[in-house]
Each structure stands twice: as C-alpha cells, then as structure tokens.
Amino acid sequence: MTHKTRPAPLAGAPASKSSQQNNHQHRLDREVQSPSKERNANFSTAAELRLAPVDNDFVFFRKNPTAKIRNRLAFPGEFSAADLAEGGDRDCYVRAIVKRGPDGQIRRARWLLFVEGGRA
C-alpha cells in the first residue's frame, strides 16, 4: 500500500488563502458553539414574559424619580368606548408625561395614541 505525500516543491508553500479562511471559519464555529461562560457572557437566557405591574402613573413616577415619560397600555375603564373607537381597529397605548415642581409635587399629562401602519 502506498502512502500519498505532498510533492516536494509544495511542502514548504504557505496554505492557500481559501484554506486559511476556511480554518478561520471553523474556529469561529467552534467558539460560537462553546458552552464557555466567558464566551457567552453577553447572552442572557430568555426572560419569562410577564405583565408589568399595574401601578397608576403617580405610583410609577414616585418609584422611578428620574423617569419623565411612561408608555403603557390603557388600564381597564380608563378611557371611554368612544375614545377607543376613534382609532378604528388600530392598537393604542397611553403616553404619560410628568413634570415635577420644586416641592417635588408631580403633575401628569397623558395621551391616548394609536399605532400607525401595518405589521413587521
């Protein structure tokens, strides 16, 4: 049985560019599949979906003193059926904006906004 060897002139030649790129890709593939915590430290596990707490806006802004804007879904019964019907079948959300007085008193404004456009 004969054993194949590389011809002498090619033995010292550098690897082709495509071989180098292919080896590089294999190394990247191994790194991506690695269970190493160091490599995957930036990727968190999927978070469990849960509804946000149903705090009224004043409670929310007291708990979050640096927050100035809150986007949320409308609370049940917050707006009349006529207000909600203005948007047709478009989805809507509430934008609450807060201004704080020098004494820390909270003043709130809110809008009912309807989402434009189609689906992504």
Summary of the structure (lengths in Angstrom):
residues: 120
radius of gyration: 30.0
end to end distance: 62.7
largest distance: 94.2
contacts: 181
relative contact order: 0.11
helix: 28%
strand: 18%
